[in-house]
Amino acid sequence: MKLYISEGNPHCIKALAVLELTGVKCDIEVISHEENVVPHLSRPVSPVLLLPSGQHLFSSNSICQYLYDVSGQASTDATNQWLEWEATHLQPAVLQSLHMVALQGKRVEAAAVMKEPLNWLEQSLSKRSTAFLTAEVMSVADVILWAALFPLLSDSSFEAGELVRGWFGRVDSLSACRAAAHRILQGNGVEALKTFLQKHAAPLRDAPATADAEDECVMSAEEIEGAAQVWAEGLKARSAAIERKHPILPQEGKRNVLITSALPYVNNVPHLGNIIGCVLSADVFARYGRLRGWNLLYICGTDEYGTATENKAREEGLTPQEICDKYHTIHASIYQWFQIDFDFFGRTTTERQTEIAQDIFWRLHERGFLLEDTVEQLRCESCQRFLADRFVEGVCPHCQYPEARGDQCDKCGRLINAVELRNPQCKVCKETPVIRSSKHLFLDLPKLEGELEEWLEKSIGSGDWTPNARHITRSWLRDGLKPRCITRDLRWGTPVPHEDFKEKVFYVWFDAPIGYLSITANYTDQWEKWWKNPQQVELYNFMAKDNVPFHSVVFPCSLLGAQDNYTLVNNLIATEYLNYEDTKFSKSRGVGVFGDMAKDTGIPSDVWRFYLLFLRPEAQDSAFSWADMAIKNNSELLNNLGNFINRAGMFVSKFFDGCVPEMLLNEDDKRLIAQVCWELKQYISLLDKVRIRDALKCILNISRHGNQYMQVNEPWKKIKGGDHDRERAGTVTGVCVNVACLLSTVLEPYMPTVSHTIRVQLQAPPTCASAQLQGPGSFVCSLPAGHRIGTVSPLFQKLENEQIEALRKRFGGQQPEEECVEAKSQSFSSAAADTKPGAPLLTPDPETVTHLTTQVAEQGDKVRALKAQKVDKSVIGEEVAKLLELKKRLSLAEGKNTEPAAQKPKKK
């Protein structure tokens, strides 16, 4: 085994301490914060434990538990409970506090953040008579909690209770713990964590859980009465939301909002992570803005130029334009099914793209912001062309992986310059390319750096930039900007209009963001009213974090250098990555749900939208899970939201002949109205700041309040009582159906079809949505006494375990793939066994050959890794046997004879 750690990473303290305490034999290697040792992860992490099987553990708590288990000290229910609390409550608070202390110098505020978890720990210790958390002897829970708190509590002036201090001191006195902390922090305390913290955004913590839901919002009697008065005013003479009329243009005196989502690349089908990272998040915010009455334009389109398109065209035997046409249609169809409500969905392969890109180029050139330089590139003499990064493969210079691309190695994850590859091959003709020089144009970013920083300070200071967007941008500036090449030796792209570079096209990173402008120009010839109007227009960019530098540094530099009064981004909203179960999405391996597959699952698009938004990766990477999707659907949608809305409507239909009854409010009713109004204001405040996932929780809280109110008051029982009880049943039912009507409004950005269905069932007035979302928000009686509702029916269906398990297997890729290969290989084996010597061999099956080739390569890597780790020979022998068997199957699949050649008789 090998443990990879990084100095200055607080998560490594616990892993190193546990390793020393358990005495497990394990090598230790120190890596940098940028080094990625887990092949399938898109970002560097540490600590990482490489297991004898070749698998990796990269959760610090999982590593600690594993080491304790290996040493014979199994976890108990009590220790597991402490670890759960540490991960979900203590760790987010600690990281937020460390950001405050180390990066902002806010010690008082950090102490305030830690007050709740430390008080809870103090109370828990007061209920125990043991020296440690679970017993008289130290457990894995003690080490993990001590390590989490060490950077803060090692400073004796940091406020903590007497019992916490005593427990902390007992763990801290162990030499193994002190040595681990010193090795990671080098005796520098929180100062040693600065580099780590600058690369990791502070978590956005949920409000602390409380035993009583009513404790979430404490309101005065005046506030409760005020909410009831607003409710009683009803809709009055409020106007409905203005219908969209195209083209939408900025208007004087209005809030003019321009929304873009990162242009999806046209050469592939988007998966769930692509959808939540860009178009779905932007769609929620656009729908919300329209409900709020903003004058809003949401545009997007497919990014169609570049190497990847040429590659895909070769693979499918089509021209690049035919590939673009095909996949543009696929993308548009997928987004339509997911109900992404663009005002215009365009593409970059247009005349307006060429016109605008070339205009920006000439403006940069005329103002001295372009440089010429010579670049060494690989050229294929056989194909008579310079090879773009994706057109060349070779041996990785870092890990020796034999199929590394010219820009990055898929195995070790490191970036590569194509000329660094060993034994490079042209992917088209398989010939060995040669190194040649080529003259290119560069954008002079250093020359624009001062103006960029001035603009960034203003934009970040006044706008809503997600923490990861701010950190990534600052890291680029901290390292210093360098000239960046804007031309490529390709054929498929926007042509460079300069005479000396007429055989080249614009590099896709320079060209693609200009697509926002050209797509808008294809929507309306008055596009400059949006894109050359920074005084009136607010620009929101939505994207995944890997796109941030191009939108926060490079593209703004292009527009600043053009000096043409361009609208620059005011709010940059970036997500982390969404993974699939415990791995990455892979179309080729059949792993994960892609956009064109979701509609074939039988699960409505609104449910997909809800779940993706529920786990939207805002502060850190998250993972799609079938089991969790079923839980969220069955608990939050079916049992919470759907149950409440359906019962409220059914009670009106069943007990009051479909008409909303009279409502005579008492103090309990007014308190519920005030609670719902508070949640509504929170919802608006959060969505105004683009806190999409947190605002969704406000919706579910409103429904929970309604369910609790209904359960306490039991209108289904009171309707059978005397006049007073029947009157009470009417009030409760009327209030509940009005809460259901509000839920239809706040659900619209998230689940538009469900929202519409609720409004139809309740026959809700068209003005109710805009009325309740104006200003800070107001919960009013939208369905007064006497209002007749429509037919009520259930909104959601249960996801059964059998259904979910079938879907999990279907999209799991590896297991069904292996079964498929196993079956096909067995058929080849059987046929080969029946084949007589000299008989013709079977015709090769390309699909099986591809599957088995991949398996042979993976098994070979596994064997080599085990040998490098000097694992027991018996273990290596088993894996070698598997490798030989796979090779044999591959030979059979290829139609080769696996029997050894008959030996010639020896000469006497």
N, C-alpha and C positions, 0 to 999 in steps of 0.2 A: 504494500500500500504506500501511497505517497500523499502527503498533505501539502497543498499549495496555500501560502499565506502572503499577505501584503502588509508591509509596515505602514502604520498610520490608518489601518482599517479596523474600527472598533469591534466588528463582528469576528475578527480573527482571534481576539483575546480568549474568548470562551473555548474555541476549538483547540487552541494551543494548550490552554490550562488543563482541559479534560484529557488530552493526549498524555501530558506529563503525569497526571494523577492516576490514570488507568494503567499506565505502563505498557500500552499496546505498542508492538514494534511497527514503526512506520517511518519512512523517510520524510524529510521536510525540505521544501524548496520555496525560497522567497521569490515572488514575482512582482512585477510593477502593476499599478492600477489599470494600465491599458492592455495588459497581456491577457488574452482569452485562452484558457486551457480546456474549455468544454466545447467540443466541436459544434454541437447543434444549437448552442445559444448565440444570439445575435449581439450580445454585449459581454464585456469582461465581468467576471464575478470572482469573489474570494470571500471566505475560504472555500476550497474545493478539495474533496477527498476522492482520490482515484482508488477504486476498489480492485481486488484481485481479478474480478470478472471483466475488468475494462470499463465498467460503468462508473459514473461520477455522481457524487452527492455534492450539492452546492447550496443547501440550506444549512446555516451554521447550527441550528438546533437539531436538525436531522443528523448531522455529523457527530454532534455530542452524544446523542442517543445511541447511535450506531457503535461508537467507541465504548460506551458503557456496556452495551449488550455483548459486544465481543469479549469484554473483560469478565463477563459472567455476572454483571450487576444489572439485571433487567429492570426496566422502568415499571413503576406502579401507577395505579389510577391517580394517586395523589400527585406524583411527580408530573404526570401528563397534564393534569389540570393546571399546575403552576406554569408549565411550558406554554400552554394555550394562552394563559393570561399574559405572560411575558411577550408573546408574539403579537397579540391583538391589542393590548392596552399599554403595557410598559414601554415596549420598543418604539412605537410611534412617538410617544411623549418624550422619550430620551433623545431620539434623533432631532426632533423639533427644538428641544432645549440646547442640544449641542450646536445646532446652527446659530441659535441666538447668542450663545456664549462665545463660540470660536470665531464666527464671521461677523457678528453685529455688536458684540460687547454688551449685550443686554442681559446681565446677570439677574436682575430683579424679575424681568419678564420670564426668564427661563425657570426661575424658582417657582413662579406662579403656575407654569405649565406642569411642573412636576408635583405640585402640591397634592392633587387628587390621587395619583397612583402611590405616592409615598405614604399618604394618610391611610390608604386602603391596606398597604403592606404593614404599616404599624398596627392597625386594628387586627389584622390576621395573626400577627406574631403575638399579640396580647392574649389571644385565645388559646395559645399553645404553651406547654410547659417544657418542650424540647429545645435543645440548643440550636437545631437547624429547622428548616422549613417543614420537613415531613417526619423526622426522627431524631434520635440522639447522634446519629452519624450523618455525615454530609452526603447528599445525593446529587444527581446531575442537575436537578432544579436549582440547588444552591449555587452551583458554579455558574450556570447560565444567567441567573438573576444578578449575581455579584458582578459578572463580567459586563453585563448591560449597564449597570450603575457605576462601574469603576471610574470612567472618565469624569463623572460629576462628583461622586462621593469621595474620591481620593483627595479632593479639596475639602479640608475639614471645615471650612467656612460655609459650605453649601448646606442649607437648612434641611435637616432630617430628624425624625423622632429618635428617642433614646433607644427603643427596642431595635429599630432599623440599624442604627449605628452599631449597637452591640453585635447583632447578627452579622453585619457587614464586616466588622473587625475580626470576627472569628474565622470567616472564610478568607479574608485578606491576609491573615497571619500565616497561611500556608505558603511555603517557599515556592511550590509549583505555580501557584496563582500569581505571586509577585513577579516571578521570573517571566511568565507569559506576558503580563502587562508591560514589563520593562522592555521586552523584546519588540513588542508592537509599537509602543509609544516612545521608547528610547528616553524615558524619564522626562519628557516634555509636556506631559498632561494633554489638555485639549488642543494645545498649539500643534501637536503632531497630527491632528485629525483634519487640518485645514484643507489639504489637497483632496482628501477623500470627500469631505463635505461639499466642496466646490463642485465636484463632479456628480453629486447625488442631491437632488432637490429635497427640501424638507417636506415630510409627508403632510397631506391635508387630513387632519384627524376628524373623525366623526364626533358628534357630540357624545359625551360620556353617557353610557347606559345607566338608567335608574330603575329602581324597583317599581316605582309608580309612574305610569305614563304621564299623569297630570303634573308631575314634578318637572317635566321638560319645559314648561312655560308657566311661570308664576305671574298671574295678572291681578291687578287691583280691582276693587268693586267698580270703580269708575270706568276702567278699561272694558270690563265685561258689559256694563250698561251701555257704553258707547258703541260697542260692536252690535248689540241688540238693536239699537236705534237705527244704525245704518242698514241692518238687515230688514227692518220694518219698512224702510223707504221703498224697497222693491226696485224694479227696473226703471220706473218713471218713463219719461219720453226720451229714451236713449237711442242713438242711431246705431244701425248695424255696421259691421266692419265694411270698409270700402272694397268693392270687387276690383280685382286686378285688371287693368287695361294695358295692353302692350302697344308700343314699347314703354316700359317704365323708365322714367327719367327723373333726375333730381328736381326737387321742388323747393322754392324759396319758403323759409319758415318751417319746413318739415325736418325731421330727423332722417337724413338720407344715408342708408346703410348698404354698402356693397359687400357681398359675401362670395368668397371663392373657396373651393376645396381643391386640394392638390390634384392636378390632372392625372388620372390613372393611365399607366402605360398600356398601349393598345395591343401589345404582343401576347398578352395572357389573359386568363379569366380571373377576376378579383376574388379573393377568399374573404372570409368573415373579418379577418384582421384589417384588410384593405378597406372594407366597407365601413367599419366602426371608426377607423382612424381618420377618415376624410369625409366621404359624402354623407354618411348617416348623421354624424355629429353636426355637420353644417346644416343639414336638413332640419334637425330639431331646433336649432337656433333660428333658422329662417322662418319656420312655421310660428315659432314663439314671437318673433319680431313682427310678423304680419298681424298676429292677434293683438299685439300691443299698439298697432296703428302706425308702425314705422313705414316710411317709404323705402322699400327694400327690393334689391335685385340680387338674385342668387344665380351665379353662372358656373359652369364647369364644362368639361369636354375631354376627349381622349388626346393624349400626347402621342404623336404618331411617327415622328422622325427618329433616326438613330440606328445604331448597330443592331440592337435587339430585334428591330423590325426586319432588317435584312436577314438576320439569322432565321427568324420564324418563317420568312418567305421561302428561304432555301429548304427548310425542313418540310414544308407543306407543298412545295412545287408551285408556288404562286408568285406573282409580282408583289413588291412591297405595297403598292396601292391596293391590290386585291386583298392582301392581308389586313390592311387598315380598314377597308370597307367591311370585311367580314367581322372583325373584332369590335369595330365601333358599334355595329348592330347588336352584337352580343352584350357589350357593356350597357348600351341603352336599354335593352330588354331586361337585364338584371336589375338595374336601378329602378325601372318602372315597377317591377314586381315588389321591390322593397319600398315602394311608394316614396321615392326620393323626388321631391317636388321642385325641380329646377325651373327657373324662369327660362333658361336656355341651356341646352346641352350641345356643344359644338365639337370642333376638332381643330387640329393644328395644321393639317395639310391643305391650306387654303391660300388664295392670292392675298388676302388681307394679312395673313401671317408673314408672308414674304415682304410685303410692302412695309409693314410696321417694324419688323425686325431689321430690315435694311436701313430704314430711316434712323432708328436708334444707333445702329452701327456707324453710319456716316456722321451723326452728331458727336459720338464719342471720338471718332477719328479726327474730325475737324477741331476738337477742343483739346487734343493732345493726350487723351486717356488710353490710347492703344500703343502697344510696343510690338516690335518684331523680334523673334528669336528663333534659334534652330533647335530642333528636338530630335533625339535619336529614337527611331522607331523600327519595328520589325516590318520587313517588306517581303512579300512572296513573289519571287521572280516568275514562278509558273503562272500565277493568277494576274501578274502585272499590276499589283496594288499594294499599298501599305495596309497592314492588318490592324484593325481596331482591336481593342482589348479582348472582346468576346469572340474574335475570329482566330484566336491563338490559344493553344494549350501546351502545357509542359510540366516538368517536375518542379514542385514548389522548392524554392531555395531555403525555406525555413524548416519544413517538416518532411520533405521528400515525397509528398503525395504526388502520384504520377499524372493526375488529371487536373492540375490547378489552372484556372483561367488567367488571362493576361492582366486582370485587374485585382483579383482576389482569390485566395485559396479557400475552397469550401470546407476543407478538413480542419485547418488550424485557424481559419478566419482572418489571417493577416492580409493587409493590402500589399499588392505586388506591382512593381513596374514591369511591363511585359518583357523588356530587354533583360531582366534578371532571371527569367525562367531558364531552367536547364533543359536541354533537348527539346526546344520548342517545335511545334508542328502547326502548320496552317490547317484549320478545321475544315476548309473546303476541299483541298487537294491532298492533304497529308504530307506535303513537301516541307523541308526545313527552310524557314525564312532566314533572311540575312538582315543585319543591322545597317540601316541607312539613315542619313540625316534628311530632315524635312523642315522647311521654313514655315513658321506659324505666327499668328497674331495673338497677343495677350492683353487682357484688361489690366490696366495699371492700378490695382487695388491700393498699394501703398500711397499713391498720389491722392486717392479719394478718402483715405482713412480718417483724416481730421474731420471732414464734412460728414462722413458716416457716423462717427462717434457723437458729434453734436446732434445729429438727427435722432440717433438711438436713445440718447439721454432723455430727449423730449418725448419720444414715442413710448418707451418703456415706462417712463415716469407718469404719463397721463393715460396710457391705455391698459388693456388687460392682456398681458403676456404670461403664459403659463410658466411655472418655475423652470421646467426643463428648457423651454425656449430661451429664457434669460441666461441660464447657465451655459448652454451650448454657444450662444452668441458671444458671451463674455470670454469663453475659453478661446474662441477664434481670435478675438481681439488681443487677448493676453499673450498669445503666441506670436502675434505680429502678422499682418496680412502680407501675402506674396502675390506677384503677378500671376494671373490665371489664364490659361490658354482658352481661346474662344473659337478655334477652328479645328476641323478634323479632315483627314484624308478619306472621306467617304463619298458615296454617290447619293444616298437617300437622306436629304436634309434641305434646309433653306440655303440656297446658294449664296456664297460670299460675293458681294458685288464689286470688290476691288480687283483691278486688272491683274495684279501680281498674285492673286489667290483665287482666281476664277475656277480652278479645278477642285476647290475645297468647299465644304459646307460648314455652317455654324455648329459648334459643339452643342449637344442637346441641353446641357445645363444653362447655357446662355439663351438658347432659343426657346425652350419649353415655357418658362414663366411669362414670356411675351405672349404666349398663347392666351392668357387671361384677357389681354387687350384685344387680340385679334378675334377671339370668340365673341367678346362684347361687340366688336365692330361688325361681325356677321349678324349679330342680333339687331343692332340699330346703327344707322350711319351717323347718329349723334353720340357715339361712344365716348368722345372726348369730354362730354359733360359729366361722365363718371370718372374717367381716368386722368383728366387734366383739370381737376377741380378739388384740390386738397382742402380748400376753405369750407366747402359744403358737404364733403363726402367722408364718411367713416368706413375704413376698409378693414374687414376681418378675413384673415387667412386661416384655413383649417388644414391640418396635415399630421402625418406621423413624424416623430422626432428626427428621423434621418433626413428629412427635407428641410429642417430648420435653417442651416447655414445658407442655403441658396435663396431663401426668402427673407432672411434677416440681414445678410451681409452682401452676397453677390448680386442678386437682382436689384436691391436698392442702390448699390453702387452704379449699376448700369443706368438706372433712371436718374440718379443724382448727376451723373456725368453727362447725360444727354441734355440737362438744363432746359427742360421743356415743361416745367410746372406739373410734373406727374404726381398723381395721388399715390402716396406710399402707405404701407401697412401701419395701421394704428393698433391693431389687436392681433397677436399671433398665438393661435391656439394649437398646441401640439400634444398628441397623445404618446404614451409609451407603446410597447408592442403587445398584441394579443397573440398568444400561442394556442396550440391545439392540444388539449389534454396535457401530456408531459413532453411534447415534442413540438416541432415546427410544421407548418402547413407545407405539403408537397403534392402538387398535382401529379407529377410523374410516379410517385410512390402510392398514390391514392390515399394520402393521409390528410384528413381534414375536410371541412365542408366548404365548397366553393360556391360562388354566387349562383351559377346555373344549376346547382344541385339542391339548393335549399327548398325550392318550390316542390321538388319531388319527394320530400320527406312527409308531406301531408300536414305539416305544422304551419299555421297561418303566418303571413309575413309580419303581422303585428306582434306575435309572440317572439319571433326572431328579433325584431327591433327592441322589444322590451328587455330581453335577456342580454343582448349585446350592450345596451345602454346601462343596464344594471351593473355589469362588470367592466364598463368602459375603463381602459387602463390610463387613468389620469395621473397618478403620482408614481406608479411603478407598473411593470409588466403584469398582465393578468393572463389567465388561461381559460379557454372554453372547456367546459366539462358537460358531458351528456347527463351524468347523474345530477349535477347541480342545476342544470337547466330544468330537469323534471321537478326537482324540489322547488325551485323558484316559481315554475308554472303552477304547480299544485298547491303551494302554500300562499304565495303572494297574489297570484292572479285568480285562481279558482276559489280558494278558501277565504281570502281576505277581500280583495277588490270585487271580484265577480259575485261572491256570496252577498256582500252588503248591497250592491246596486240592484241585484236581482230581487232580494227580499224586500227592499224599499218599494220597488215597483209593483211586486206581487201583492203586497199588503194594500196598496192603493186600489189595485184591480179587484182583489178578493173581498176586502172589507168595506170599501167605499165606492163601489160601482165605477171604478176608473176615474174618479174625480178627486183631486187633492182636497183633504178635509180642512176644516177650520183649525187654526193653530193659536192656542192661548198659552203664551210662554211663561214658564216658571223659572226659578233660578238655575235649575239643572239644564234647561234648554238654552238659556242665555250663556251659560258657561261653555257648553258644547259649541255654540255659534262663535264665541270668542276664541276658543281653541282652534277651530277650523280657520277662522280669519287670520290668526297668528301664523298658521302653517302656510296659508296662501301668501302672506306677505314675505315669509321666508323663501317660498318657491320663487317669487318674483325677484327678490334680492339676489338669490343664487343664480338664476338664469340670466339676469342682467350682467352678471360677472362670468357667464359661460361655465358655471359649475353644474354641468348637465346631470351627472350621476347623483350628486347630492340633492338636486331639486327633485329628482324622481322619488327619493325617499320621503320627501314632504307629501307627495301624492299618496303614498302608501300609509303614511301617518294619518292623513285625513280619513282614509278608509278605516283604519284601525280605531280612531276615535269614534267614528260612526257605528262600527260593529259593537264596541263596548257600550256605547249609549243605548243601542237597541237591546243588547242583552240585559242590561240593568233594568230597563223600563218595560220589557216584555209586552209589546202591544198585542201580540197574538193571544195573550191571556186576558189582558184588560178589555179587549173588544167583546169578551163574553160576559163582562160584569155589568154593573149598574151604569147610570147616566154619567156619573163622574169618571168612572174608569173608561167608558167608551170615549168620552171627551179627551181623556189623557192619551188613549191609543191613537186618536186622530192627530193630536199635536205631534206626538213622537213620529208617526208615519209621515206627516207633512214635512217636518224638519228633515227627516232622513231622505226623502225623495228630492229635497232641495240640495242636500249635500251630494247626492248622486248626480244632480244636474251640474253642480260645480266640478265634480270629478270629470264629467265629459269635457269640460273646458280645459282643465289643466292636463288632461291626457292627450289632447289633440296633437301637440308637437311630438309625442312619443309613440302613440298608437292611434293613428288617424282613423282607421276603419272602425275600431272599437268606439272611439269618441263619437263618430257619426252615428253608429248603431244606437248608442245610449240616447243621443239627442232625438233620434227618430222614435225610439220606444217611449220617451218621455214627452214627445211633441214639444221640445224646448223652443222658446222664442229665439229667433235669429240674433237678437241683440244681447243675449245673456253672456256670450263669450267675451265680446269686446267690453261690455259693461263691467265685468268683474276683474278684468286685467288692466284697467286704466290706472295710471298713477301708481301708488304703492299697493293697490289691490283692495277690493272690498267684496265681502261675501254678502250678497243681497238675496232676498226672497224672489227667485226667478219664476217659480211656479206657485202662484197665489192660490188661495182657497177657491175651488170651483174649476180650476184648470183641469182639462181632460187629457189623460195620457193615452198612449197607443198600446199596442200589444207588447207584453213583456216576455222575453225568453232568455235563457242562459247565454252568457257572453263567452265562456271558456269551457274547454273540455280537459279532462284529466289525461295526463301523459302516463300510460301504463309502463310498468317495469319491462315487460316483454318487448314493447314497442321501442323503448329507449335502448335496450340491450341490442336489439337487432340493428338499430341505427348506429350504435357505437361500433359494432363489428363491421358494418358496411363501410364506414368511413375511417376505420382504423388502419387500413392499408396493409400493414405488415402481416397480420395473422391470416386474413383471407388470402393475401398474396402467396404466403408460404403454402397454405393448403392447396391453392390452385397449382402452384409449381410442383408440390409434392405429387398431386394427382397426375399432372401431365408427365412428370418424370417417371412415375411408376408405369404409366402406359408405354413410355419409351423403353423402360427397362424390360417390361414383359415382351414387347415386340422384338427387342434386341435378343432376348433369350431364345425366342422362337426362330430367329433368323439363322439359317444354315450358313456355314462357311461359304464364302463366294457369292452369297445372295446380295442383291443391291440393298444399301442401307436406307433408312427412312429419310424422307424429305425434311430438312430442318424447319422448326417452328420458330419464327423470329421472336414472337412474344415470350416464349419459354426461354429462348436463348438470352434475351435481355434480362429477364428476371434472375436466371441462374448466374449470369456474368456478374450482376450486382452482388449476389449472395457470396460468390467466390471471393470477390474483392474484399467484402466486409469481413468474411471469415479469415482471410489471409491477414488483414490488419489486426484482427483479434489475436491470432497466433503469434504474430511478431511482437505485439504488445506484451503478451504473457511471457515470451522468451526474454524480453528486455527486463521484465520485472523479476526474472529468475524464480518463477512460480514452480511449485512441485512438478516433477516430470510427468507424473501420472495425469495431472490436470492438463498439461500441455498435450500429452499423448491423445487424450479424448478429443481435444479440439482439432488436432491434426487429422485424426480419423474422420471427423466431420468434414474437414476441408477436402480430403481426398475423395470422400463420397460425393460431395458437391461437384468436384471436378469431373468425376466419372459421369454424373448426370448431365453435366454441361456437354461433355463429349458426345453422349448419346443424343442430346437435343440438337446438336450441330450435325448429326448424321455420321459421326465418326465411329470407327470400330475401336472399342475399348480393350479388346483382347490383345495380349502381346503377340507380336509377329512370330510366326513359326521359325525356330532356329534352324539354320542350315547345318547339315551333318558335318562334323569335324573331319578334316582330311587325315587320313592315316598315314 
